[in-house]
């Protein structure tokens, strides 16, 4: 089948039956929705990108079988989407194709074929970025790599993700050898990855999954590369069962652990890994293989198809856009919250931090924000929730959003901020008590840290029990005063700062607290209450 594993030929999806490998290269010709679903459910077609494109062609077959019957096509698409729950690409592919149904079956087919062509380009870009990163992290030596499951052209439609990176490294003459986990229970590593590596001429050895940690301990692994089936907003990675254990071992031995996946595998609508539905498969996959029993009849089995690796174990996620730090925004929010708690700026459950995405599908932009009712000293990524910027409504997460969510979303609506920090540092909070309208600072070098020159007027907002009212005041003011400095006071309550990212927002909060501390320690009269003209008030 050349470099690709999926084709559209004369009204049918033609693909390799992965169940027959490595002993037989057998083509499947899928001509109905039922056949697409069976192929995905039985792993004849597998791998997140591959089932995403196959799902899109499933919608094509439904549109051709039921022209003009939108309800029937949508019902068939829902069946395809439900074939496997964990990989987000399946849902992505189905919905992308389904959006073209009103334009007719020919347009749906064109969209699926565009996705097929796009997948090869995306994988090649991601693989090249990943290879570049591996060589930066492990320079000047032949590389001993380890990989898990199968992430080549069989799992995608062409090139591959993690195996794609291995191909690029091999082409550069950088590979000493690849250690391939067999990947129990269905042996995708033993059956499929070894087949692909042999086809590409890449030197490799097969090992049992449980030997991987020992290989690391004995200096036989420089870097681990794997694929992904879903990557949540906090950077958690769902992948083939056994990935989490590899990540733990890699962290212990200080070995880079790199995830290679297309952007379509990132699921920003799911806040944390705890929300991923992990597919549970039949006991027969564990108690036997290829029709031969390996355990007594009736033995119960635990057979999750995937596990979820926390973001702090991931060195980087690499997509077609390049590396993304493995520590996702939820983890960074939790880290900064604990840091500010230690400094006394977020005492008890007070204070909150958020980070917004650049854009959002459907209902619009969303933001991750610290949940309510938990000490910031104990906060983890699992305690961060996602809300809609438009109305502060909870989108996902196990906790209630912070009480000050309305202030954060007001700032996102009125500015180009990417992150907001709301804290209670002592000097700034004290300075805001009884202040009206604004506080003026003059003559301090630190003022430049707020993006202004020698004098800055920082607005002071009245503190209300109804936080939504504060949010409304803030939004009105920022819309009228777009050039205001990126910080504000809430009288007697604390300060809020914002910036392009979490680090900048935190730095600006630190800058304002330092200004207030300097004014307090020097006794200088360079800080004063300013009464604004009525037309400048919010």
C-alpha positions, 0 to 999 in steps of 0.5 A: 500500500506504499507509504499509506495505510488507508485509501479510498478506492471505488466507494470503499475504504481500503486498509491493512487488516492489522489483526493479520500482521505480521504473518500476513499482509491482508487488505480490508475493503470496508463498504458500510458503516457496520464494517467501519465500526467492526474494523475499529472495535476489533482493532483491524484499524487502530491508532488514534489518527487512523481511526479518526480518518476512518471515522470520517470515511464512515460518515462518507459511507453513511452520507452515500447510503442515506442521501438527504436523510440528516437524522439517519446520517447523524445516527450512523455517525454517532454509532461510529463515534462510540466505537472506541471512547478513549481516543479523541481523534475518532470523535474529531474525525466524525464531527469534522466530516459530519459538519459537511453533510448539509453540503452533500455526500461529495463534499463529505468525501472531499473533506475526508480525503483532505483529512487523509492527505493532511494526516501525512503532512501533520505526522511528518512535521510532528516527527521532524520536530520530535527528532529535533528535540530528541537530538537537543536533549541527547546530543552527540551520540548514537541514540538508544531509544525505547518505544511502546505500542505502535505509532507508525503508518499503521496507527496513523495513515502515513509516516507515523508519530513516535515511529515517524520520529524514529524514522527521521532519526534513522535517516539522519544516522542517529539511531543505535537501536530501538528497544520495542515493548511487546505491549501486552495484551495484544502485542502491538509492539511485537506484531506491528512495530517490529514489522514497521521497523524492519520494513524501514531498516531500523535496528531494534530489539523486542522486550517484554513490557516489564523489562523496560525499567530494568533496561533504563536502570542498566543504561540501555535507554537514552530517550522514550518516545510514545504516541497518544490517544488523548491529551487533556488541557492539563497535559495528561496523556492517555495512551496504550496501557503500560505508558504510565509505568514507562513514564514513572521509570523514565522520571526515576532514571532522568530519561526524557519521556516524549509524547508525539501526537497531532494537534487533533489529539489534544482535547482542551475541552477536558480539563484533566486526565481524571475525566478521561473515559478509559476503555475496558476490553474483554477478559479473553484478551488477557486470559488467552492469545490467538485462540489459545488459553493461558489461564484457567477457564473463568479467570476474571481479568482487569483489562484497561486498554489505556492508562493516563500519564500525569503531565509532570512525568512528561518531558514534552508533548510534540505536535506538528507545531513543535514541542509543548511543555509537558507540564500543562497549564493546570500543573503550572497553575497549581505550582504557582498557587503553592508558591504564592501560598508559601509566601503568604499571598494566598492564605488558606483558601483565598486567592485564585489563578487562571489561564485562558486558551487562545480560542475555543471551539463552538461555545467560545473561549475557555479558561482553567481556574483554581477550584473553590474550597481547597487550601492553595498549599495543597492544590494539584492539577486535579483541583483546577476546573474549566469555565467559559469566558463568556459567562463563567459557567463551569465546563469541566472539573470536579470542583466548583469554580473559584468565587472570583471567577467573574473577575477573571473572565471579565478581564479575559473579555475586556483584554488580550490577557492569557493569564490572571492572578488574584492574590492577597499580599500584605502591603498592597492589600493594606495600601488599598484599605479606604482607597478610592478610585485609584492609587498613584505611584511616582518616582519608583523604578519598579513602575516600569515593570507595569509597562509605564514610565514615571507615574502610574494610576492603578484603579481601586474597585469597591469590594462587594459581596456579590463578586459578579458585580465586581466583575461587571465594574472591572469589565466596564472600566477596562473597556473604557480605559484600554491603556490601563496598567495590567493590575488593579486593587480591590479595596481591602481585599487584594490585587489582581494582575494579568499578562500574556502568560502565568509567569508575566501575570505573577511577575506583575503582581509581585511588582505591585506588591513591591511598589507598595512595600517600598512606599510603606518602608520609605515613608515617602509620599509618592503613593497617594489616593487619586480622585478621578473625574466623573467621566473617567470613572467606571 
